[in-house]
Amino acid sequence: MWRDRLVPGEPEIFVAWQEGTADRTLLAIHGGPDWDHSFLRDPLERLDCRLLLPDLRGCGRSGRVPVEEYHPDGLMQDLLRVLDAFDVERADVLGHSYGGMVAQRFAITHPSRVRSLIVSGSSVLPLPPDAFAGWTERDEILARQEDPWQRQDLTPEVRTRAEAFASAPANIWRAEAMPGYLRRLEEVRFGAQWLAPFLAGTLVSPRLPDAAQRIAELDIPVLLLHGRQDMTFPVDLVEPTLELIPRARAVVLEEAGHMAHVDEPDGYLNAVREFLAAG
């Protein structure tokens, strides 16, 4: 059963959490970043470990900060406060999409607090300019996608929501999964706090230089969990990452896109469950 908690500080961090029977804690970090945590709840809620799903600063029900404080370093301090508030010394950390890069940065900068790392629908290596060259189906889907950022009649928050719905065909691969995904999006509390520094060109990426080498030096278990049809982070980066991180393993879900946990929830859940059990 999900419970809510506000972790005090500047800013307050909203955490959805549930207790588990296993003596492990999974900290799951959402992407966006101007989304909230809710789209990650299912199927992770079926795990038997304690789950902590915070809303990042400025997102969902967490507090807002001045525009210059939307920075990865601030996120690191927020995540530390979350673990401290729940008396968690070391957590298994999962990050999805943008959250995948946040999770990597947290593992690298605070290695004593991370037991294992799951990079979901994201990448350790930077995206090359030709990452999706020759994928005509992706080109066609993106060409049909409406661009809400051209709508001057919408508020930034409404544009963020509209973009999430417009990009659904690029994020979901299986047609059968689309209705459930759209219902899930209806529940997300979208914002636009991270949008301002992005549009101003001042938003700092959470990706650290030489991330693969630095993660390898941590000597912790790493799972690269990816959809074969991911149109945001190319699956082709998985194999070269495995060559750089000896303790990394990969699970690629064949009929899944960027939101692999929605396209193939059972396969996604089994991959996470088996990875945690092995570690």
Contacts in CASP RR format, 6 or more apart in sequence:
PFRMAT RR
TARGET T0000
AUTHOR 0000-0000-0000
METHOD contacts of the structure
MODEL  1
MWRDRLVPGEPEIFVAWQEGTADRTLLAIHGGPDWDHSFLRDPLERLDCR
LLLPDLRGCGRSGRVPVEEYHPDGLMQDLLRVLDAFDVERADVLGHSYGG
MVAQRFAITHPSRVRSLIVSGSSVLPLPPDAFAGWTERDEILARQEDPWQ
RQDLTPEVRTRAEAFASAPANIWRAEAMPGYLRRLEEVRFGAQWLAPFLA
GTLVSPRLPDAAQRIAELDIPVLLLHGRQDMTFPVDLVEPTLELIPRARA
VVLEEAGHMAHVDEPDGYLNAVREFLAAG
1 18 0 8 1.000
2 16 0 8 1.000
2 17 0 8 1.000
2 18 0 8 1.000
2 41 0 8 1.000
2 45 0 8 1.000
3 16 0 8 1.000
3 17 0 8 1.000
3 18 0 8 1.000
4 14 0 8 1.000
4 15 0 8 1.000
4 16 0 8 1.000
4 17 0 8 1.000
5 14 0 8 1.000
5 15 0 8 1.000
5 17 0 8 1.000
5 85 0 8 1.000
6 12 0 8 1.000
6 13 0 8 1.000
6 14 0 8 1.000
6 15 0 8 1.000
6 61 0 8 1.000
7 13 0 8 1.000
7 14 0 8 1.000
7 15 0 8 1.000
7 54 0 8 1.000
7 78 0 8 1.000
7 81 0 8 1.000
7 82 0 8 1.000
7 85 0 8 1.000
8 85 0 8 1.000
9 81 0 8 1.000
10 65 0 8 1.000
11 57 0 8 1.000
11 58 0 8 1.000
11 62 0 8 1.000
11 63 0 8 1.000
11 64 0 8 1.000
11 65 0 8 1.000
11 78 0 8 1.000
12 62 0 8 1.000
12 63 0 8 1.000
13 54 0 8 1.000
13 55 0 8 1.000
13 57 0 8 1.000
13 62 0 8 1.000
13 63 0 8 1.000
13 78 0 8 1.000
13 81 0 8 1.000
13 82 0 8 1.000
14 54 0 8 1.000
14 55 0 8 1.000
14 60 0 8 1.000
14 61 0 8 1.000
14 62 0 8 1.000
14 63 0 8 1.000
15 52 0 8 1.000
15 53 0 8 1.000
15 54 0 8 1.000
15 55 0 8 1.000
15 82 0 8 1.000
15 85 0 8 1.000
15 86 0 8 1.000
16 37 0 8 1.000
16 38 0 8 1.000
16 41 0 8 1.000
16 53 0 8 1.000
16 54 0 8 1.000
17 50 0 8 1.000
17 51 0 8 1.000
17 52 0 8 1.000
17 53 0 8 1.000
17 86 0 8 1.000
18 45 0 8 1.000
18 50 0 8 1.000
18 51 0 8 1.000
19 50 0 8 1.000
20 47 0 8 1.000
20 48 0 8 1.000
20 49 0 8 1.000
20 50 0 8 1.000
20 51 0 8 1.000
21 48 0 8 1.000
22 48 0 8 1.000
22 49 0 8 1.000
22 50 0 8 1.000
24 49 0 8 1.000
24 50 0 8 1.000
24 92 0 8 1.000
24 115 0 8 1.000
24 276 0 8 1.000
25 49 0 8 1.000
25 50 0 8 1.000
25 51 0 8 1.000
25 52 0 8 1.000
25 83 0 8 1.000
25 86 0 8 1.000
25 88 0 8 1.000
25 91 0 8 1.000
25 92 0 8 1.000
26 44 0 8 1.000
26 47 0 8 1.000
26 49 0 8 1.000
26 50 0 8 1.000
26 51 0 8 1.000
26 52 0 8 1.000
26 91 0 8 1.000
26 92 0 8 1.000
26 93 0 8 1.000
26 94 0 8 1.000
26 272 0 8 1.000
26 276 0 8 1.000
27 52 0 8 1.000
27 54 0 8 1.000
27 79 0 8 1.000
27 82 0 8 1.000
27 83 0 8 1.000
27 88 0 8 1.000
27 91 0 8 1.000
27 92 0 8 1.000
27 93 0 8 1.000
27 94 0 8 1.000
28 37 0 8 1.000
28 40 0 8 1.000
28 44 0 8 1.000
28 51 0 8 1.000
28 52 0 8 1.000
28 53 0 8 1.000
28 94 0 8 1.000
28 95 0 8 1.000
28 96 0 8 1.000
29 54 0 8 1.000
29 56 0 8 1.000
29 79 0 8 1.000
29 93 0 8 1.000
29 94 0 8 1.000
29 95 0 8 1.000
29 96 0 8 1.000
29 99 0 8 1.000
29 100 0 8 1.000
29 102 0 8 1.000
29 103 0 8 1.000
29 106 0 8 1.000
30 36 0 8 1.000
30 37 0 8 1.000
30 39 0 8 1.000
30 40 0 8 1.000
30 53 0 8 1.000
30 55 0 8 1.000
30 56 0 8 1.000
30 59 0 8 1.000
30 95 0 8 1.000
30 96 0 8 1.000
30 97 0 8 1.000
30 99 0 8 1.000
31 56 0 8 1.000
31 95 0 8 1.000
31 96 0 8 1.000
31 97 0 8 1.000
31 98 0 8 1.000
31 99 0 8 1.000
31 100 0 8 1.000
31 102 0 8 1.000
32 59 0 8 1.000
32 97 0 8 1.000
32 98 0 8 1.000
32 99 0 8 1.000
32 194 0 8 1.000
33 56 0 8 1.000
33 59 0 8 1.000
33 98 0 8 1.000
33 99 0 8 1.000
33 194 0 8 1.000
34 59 0 8 1.000
34 160 0 8 1.000
34 190 0 8 1.000
34 191 0 8 1.000
34 192 0 8 1.000
34 193 0 8 1.000
34 194 0 8 1.000
34 195 0 8 1.000
35 59 0 8 1.000
35 60 0 8 1.000
35 160 0 8 1.000
35 164 0 8 1.000
35 188 0 8 1.000
35 189 0 8 1.000
35 190 0 8 1.000
35 191 0 8 1.000
36 55 0 8 1.000
36 59 0 8 1.000
36 60 0 8 1.000
36 61 0 8 1.000
36 188 0 8 1.000
36 189 0 8 1.000
36 190 0 8 1.000
37 53 0 8 1.000
37 54 0 8 1.000
37 55 0 8 1.000
37 60 0 8 1.000
38 184 0 8 1.000
38 187 0 8 1.000
38 188 0 8 1.000
38 189 0 8 1.000
39 184 0 8 1.000
39 185 0 8 1.000
39 187 0 8 1.000
39 188 0 8 1.000
39 259 0 8 1.000
39 262 0 8 1.000
40 53 0 8 1.000
40 96 0 8 1.000
40 261 0 8 1.000
41 53 0 8 1.000
42 184 0 8 1.000
42 261 0 8 1.000
42 265 0 8 1.000
43 261 0 8 1.000
43 265 0 8 1.000
43 266 0 8 1.000
43 268 0 8 1.000
43 269 0 8 1.000
44 51 0 8 1.000
44 53 0 8 1.000
44 94 0 8 1.000
44 261 0 8 1.000
44 269 0 8 1.000
44 272 0 8 1.000
45 51 0 8 1.000
46 269 0 8 1.000
47 269 0 8 1.000
47 272 0 8 1.000
47 273 0 8 1.000
47 276 0 8 1.000
49 92 0 8 1.000
49 276 0 8 1.000
50 86 0 8 1.000
50 88 0 8 1.000
52 82 0 8 1.000
52 83 0 8 1.000
52 86 0 8 1.000
52 88 0 8 1.000
52 91 0 8 1.000
54 62 0 8 1.000
54 78 0 8 1.000
54 79 0 8 1.000
54 82 0 8 1.000
55 61 0 8 1.000
55 62 0 8 1.000
55 189 0 8 1.000
56 62 0 8 1.000
56 75 0 8 1.000
56 78 0 8 1.000
56 102 0 8 1.000
57 63 0 8 1.000
57 64 0 8 1.000
57 65 0 8 1.000
57 69 0 8 1.000
57 70 0 8 1.000
57 74 0 8 1.000
57 75 0 8 1.000
57 78 0 8 1.000
57 193 0 8 1.000
58 64 0 8 1.000
58 65 0 8 1.000
58 70 0 8 1.000
58 191 0 8 1.000
58 193 0 8 1.000
58 194 0 8 1.000
59 189 0 8 1.000
59 191 0 8 1.000
59 193 0 8 1.000
59 194 0 8 1.000
60 189 0 8 1.000
60 191 0 8 1.000
61 189 0 8 1.000
62 78 0 8 1.000
64 193 0 8 1.000
65 193 0 8 1.000
67 193 0 8 1.000
67 196 0 8 1.000
67 197 0 8 1.000
67 200 0 8 1.000
68 197 0 8 1.000
68 202 0 8 1.000
70 193 0 8 1.000
70 194 0 8 1.000
70 196 0 8 1.000
70 197 0 8 1.000
70 203 0 8 1.000
71 204 0 8 1.000
72 102 0 8 1.000
72 105 0 8 1.000
72 204 0 8 1.000
72 205 0 8 1.000
72 206 0 8 1.000
75 102 0 8 1.000
75 105 0 8 1.000
75 106 0 8 1.000
75 206 0 8 1.000
76 105 0 8 1.000
76 106 0 8 1.000
76 109 0 8 1.000
76 110 0 8 1.000
79 102 0 8 1.000
79 106 0 8 1.000
79 110 0 8 1.000
80 110 0 8 1.000
80 113 0 8 1.000
83 89 0 8 1.000
83 91 0 8 1.000
83 113 0 8 1.000
88 113 0 8 1.000
89 113 0 8 1.000
90 112 0 8 1.000
90 113 0 8 1.000
90 114 0 8 1.000
90 115 0 8 1.000
91 113 0 8 1.000
91 114 0 8 1.000
91 115 0 8 1.000
92 114 0 8 1.000
92 115 0 8 1.000
92 116 0 8 1.000
92 117 0 8 1.000
92 118 0 8 1.000
92 276 0 8 1.000
93 103 0 8 1.000
93 106 0 8 1.000
93 107 0 8 1.000
93 114 0 8 1.000
93 115 0 8 1.000
93 116 0 8 1.000
93 117 0 8 1.000
93 118 0 8 1.000
94 100 0 8 1.000
94 103 0 8 1.000
94 117 0 8 1.000
94 118 0 8 1.000
94 120 0 8 1.000
94 272 0 8 1.000
95 102 0 8 1.000
95 103 0 8 1.000
95 118 0 8 1.000
95 119 0 8 1.000
95 120 0 8 1.000
95 122 0 8 1.000
96 120 0 8 1.000
96 121 0 8 1.000
96 122 0 8 1.000
96 261 0 8 1.000
97 120 0 8 1.000
97 121 0 8 1.000
97 122 0 8 1.000
97 232 0 8 1.000
97 233 0 8 1.000
97 258 0 8 1.000
98 122 0 8 1.000
98 206 0 8 1.000
99 122 0 8 1.000
99 206 0 8 1.000
100 119 0 8 1.000
100 120 0 8 1.000
100 121 0 8 1.000
100 122 0 8 1.000
101 122 0 8 1.000
101 205 0 8 1.000
101 206 0 8 1.000
101 207 0 8 1.000
102 206 0 8 1.000
103 117 0 8 1.000
103 118 0 8 1.000
103 119 0 8 1.000
104 117 0 8 1.000
104 119 0 8 1.000
104 124 0 8 1.000
104 206 0 8 1.000
104 207 0 8 1.000
104 208 0 8 1.000
104 211 0 8 1.000
104 215 0 8 1.000
105 206 0 8 1.000
105 207 0 8 1.000
105 208 0 8 1.000
105 211 0 8 1.000
106 113 0 8 1.000
106 114 0 8 1.000
107 114 0 8 1.000
107 117 0 8 1.000
107 215 0 8 1.000
107 218 0 8 1.000
107 220 0 8 1.000
108 208 0 8 1.000
108 211 0 8 1.000
108 214 0 8 1.000
108 215 0 8 1.000
108 218 0 8 1.000
109 208 0 8 1.000
111 218 0 8 1.000
111 220 0 8 1.000
114 218 0 8 1.000
114 220 0 8 1.000
115 220 0 8 1.000
115 279 0 8 1.000
116 220 0 8 1.000
116 221 0 8 1.000
116 222 0 8 1.000
116 223 0 8 1.000
116 275 0 8 1.000
116 276 0 8 1.000
116 279 0 8 1.000
117 215 0 8 1.000
117 220 0 8 1.000
117 221 0 8 1.000
117 222 0 8 1.000
117 223 0 8 1.000
118 222 0 8 1.000
118 223 0 8 1.000
118 225 0 8 1.000
118 272 0 8 1.000
118 275 0 8 1.000
119 222 0 8 1.000
119 223 0 8 1.000
119 224 0 8 1.000
119 225 0 8 1.000
120 225 0 8 1.000
120 226 0 8 1.000
120 260 0 8 1.000
120 261 0 8 1.000
121 225 0 8 1.000
121 226 0 8 1.000
121 227 0 8 1.000
121 230 0 8 1.000
121 232 0 8 1.000
121 233 0 8 1.000
121 258 0 8 1.000
121 260 0 8 1.000
122 233 0 8 1.000
123 233 0 8 1.000
123 234 0 8 1.000
123 237 0 8 1.000
123 241 0 8 1.000
124 211 0 8 1.000
124 212 0 8 1.000
124 215 0 8 1.000
124 224 0 8 1.000
124 237 0 8 1.000
124 241 0 8 1.000
124 244 0 8 1.000
124 245 0 8 1.000
125 211 0 8 1.000
125 212 0 8 1.000
125 237 0 8 1.000
125 240 0 8 1.000
125 241 0 8 1.000
125 244 0 8 1.000
126 207 0 8 1.000
127 233 0 8 1.000
127 234 0 8 1.000
127 237 0 8 1.000
131 234 0 8 1.000
131 236 0 8 1.000
131 237 0 8 1.000
132 138 0 8 1.000
132 139 0 8 1.000
132 231 0 8 1.000
132 234 0 8 1.000
135 231 0 8 1.000
138 170 0 8 1.000
138 231 0 8 1.000
141 169 0 8 1.000
141 170 0 8 1.000
141 231 0 8 1.000
142 170 0 8 1.000
142 231 0 8 1.000
144 169 0 8 1.000
145 166 0 8 1.000
145 167 0 8 1.000
145 169 0 8 1.000
145 170 0 8 1.000
146 162 0 8 1.000
146 166 0 8 1.000
147 166 0 8 1.000
148 154 0 8 1.000
148 158 0 8 1.000
148 159 0 8 1.000
148 162 0 8 1.000
148 163 0 8 1.000
148 166 0 8 1.000
149 159 0 8 1.000
149 163 0 8 1.000
151 159 0 8 1.000
151 162 0 8 1.000
154 162 0 8 1.000
155 192 0 8 1.000
156 191 0 8 1.000
156 192 0 8 1.000
156 195 0 8 1.000
156 196 0 8 1.000
157 190 0 8 1.000
157 191 0 8 1.000
157 192 0 8 1.000
159 192 0 8 1.000
160 190 0 8 1.000
160 191 0 8 1.000
160 192 0 8 1.000
160 195 0 8 1.000
161 185 0 8 1.000
161 188 0 8 1.000
161 190 0 8 1.000
161 191 0 8 1.000
164 185 0 8 1.000
164 188 0 8 1.000
164 190 0 8 1.000
165 182 0 8 1.000
165 185 0 8 1.000
168 178 0 8 1.000
168 181 0 8 1.000
168 182 0 8 1.000
168 185 0 8 1.000
169 178 0 8 1.000
170 231 0 8 1.000
170 232 0 8 1.000
170 258 0 8 1.000
171 181 0 8 1.000
171 231 0 8 1.000
171 232 0 8 1.000
171 257 0 8 1.000
171 258 0 8 1.000
171 259 0 8 1.000
172 178 0 8 1.000
172 181 0 8 1.000
172 257 0 8 1.000
172 258 0 8 1.000
172 259 0 8 1.000
172 262 0 8 1.000
172 263 0 8 1.000
173 227 0 8 1.000
173 229 0 8 1.000
173 255 0 8 1.000
173 256 0 8 1.000
173 257 0 8 1.000
173 263 0 8 1.000
174 255 0 8 1.000
174 256 0 8 1.000
174 263 0 8 1.000
174 264 0 8 1.000
177 259 0 8 1.000
177 262 0 8 1.000
177 263 0 8 1.000
180 262 0 8 1.000
181 259 0 8 1.000
181 262 0 8 1.000
184 262 0 8 1.000
194 203 0 8 1.000
197 203 0 8 1.000
208 214 0 8 1.000
212 241 0 8 1.000
212 244 0 8 1.000
212 245 0 8 1.000
213 244 0 8 1.000
215 222 0 8 1.000
215 245 0 8 1.000
215 248 0 8 1.000
216 244 0 8 1.000
216 245 0 8 1.000
216 246 0 8 1.000
216 247 0 8 1.000
219 247 0 8 1.000
220 247 0 8 1.000
221 247 0 8 1.000
221 249 0 8 1.000
221 275 0 8 1.000
221 278 0 8 1.000
221 279 0 8 1.000
222 245 0 8 1.000
222 247 0 8 1.000
222 248 0 8 1.000
222 249 0 8 1.000
223 248 0 8 1.000
223 249 0 8 1.000
223 250 0 8 1.000
223 251 0 8 1.000
223 271 0 8 1.000
223 272 0 8 1.000
223 275 0 8 1.000
224 238 0 8 1.000
224 241 0 8 1.000
224 242 0 8 1.000
224 248 0 8 1.000
224 249 0 8 1.000
224 250 0 8 1.000
224 251 0 8 1.000
225 250 0 8 1.000
225 251 0 8 1.000
225 253 0 8 1.000
225 260 0 8 1.000
225 268 0 8 1.000
225 271 0 8 1.000
225 272 0 8 1.000
226 233 0 8 1.000
226 235 0 8 1.000
226 238 0 8 1.000
226 250 0 8 1.000
226 251 0 8 1.000
226 252 0 8 1.000
226 253 0 8 1.000
226 260 0 8 1.000
227 235 0 8 1.000
227 252 0 8 1.000
227 253 0 8 1.000
227 254 0 8 1.000
227 256 0 8 1.000
227 257 0 8 1.000
227 258 0 8 1.000
227 260 0 8 1.000
227 263 0 8 1.000
227 264 0 8 1.000
228 235 0 8 1.000
228 252 0 8 1.000
228 253 0 8 1.000
228 254 0 8 1.000
228 255 0 8 1.000
228 256 0 8 1.000
228 257 0 8 1.000
229 235 0 8 1.000
229 255 0 8 1.000
229 256 0 8 1.000
229 257 0 8 1.000
229 263 0 8 1.000
230 256 0 8 1.000
230 257 0 8 1.000
230 258 0 8 1.000
230 260 0 8 1.000
231 257 0 8 1.000
231 258 0 8 1.000
232 258 0 8 1.000
233 258 0 8 1.000
235 252 0 8 1.000
238 250 0 8 1.000
238 252 0 8 1.000
239 250 0 8 1.000
241 248 0 8 1.000
241 250 0 8 1.000
242 248 0 8 1.000
242 249 0 8 1.000
242 250 0 8 1.000
249 275 0 8 1.000
251 267 0 8 1.000
251 271 0 8 1.000
251 275 0 8 1.000
253 260 0 8 1.000
253 263 0 8 1.000
253 264 0 8 1.000
253 267 0 8 1.000
253 268 0 8 1.000
253 271 0 8 1.000
255 263 0 8 1.000
255 264 0 8 1.000
256 263 0 8 1.000
256 264 0 8 1.000
256 268 0 8 1.000
257 263 0 8 1.000
260 268 0 8 1.000
261 268 0 8 1.000
261 269 0 8 1.000
END
